[in-house]
């Protein structure tokens, strides 16, 4: 009787667990590759290569999918510092703040995203990441203002 060598590949995990483990592994790789960026951030004014920004964006997405909201917020804050004129990074920052219940900060980041040119108002209206913000009267007023300006 021949026995085959066991490997981790022989494990049949439920899809949800396999997905989470894959995301955690990918996050670990991104964190390691971005360590120099975090070091530069701690030392002073943010400077970064475009590839660093892309990796940070991917890491922020993974943190969000894993429910690591505080880590996601830190990534979004870094992206806004690195690319202050990019509306999508301000929008993502608004989403992170909203998910953490920081309504004031979420509203400020969302207004900045719109001021910088964010225009996907249909997505904004339906994005569940903004649910905490949607309960605020100022958000509803902002939506009416955006719809009136179309």
KATA-V301931 format. One record per backbone hydrogen bond with DSSP energy under -1.0 kcal/mol. CO is the residue of the C=O (numbers start at 1). NH is the residue of the N-H. If there is no record, write none. Layout:
co	nh
CO	NH
CO	NH
//
This chain:
co	nh
7	10
8	11
14	18
15	19
16	20
17	21
18	22
19	23
20	24
21	25
22	26
23	27
24	28
25	29
26	30
27	31
28	32
29	33
30	34
34	38
35	39
36	40
37	41
38	42
39	43
49	53
50	54
51	55
52	56
53	57
54	58
55	59
56	60
57	61
58	62
59	63
60	64
61	65
62	66
63	68
64	67
67	69
68	72
69	73
70	74
71	75
72	76
73	77
74	78
75	79
76	80
77	81
78	82
79	83
83	86
86	90
87	91
88	92
89	93
90	94
91	95
92	96
93	97
94	98
95	99
96	100
97	102
98	101
101	103
102	106
103	107
104	108
105	109
106	110
107	111
108	112
109	113
110	114
111	115
112	116
113	118
114	117
119	121
120	124
121	125
122	126
123	127
127	130
128	131
130	134
133	136
136	140
137	141
138	142
139	143
140	144
141	145
142	146
143	147
144	148
145	149
//
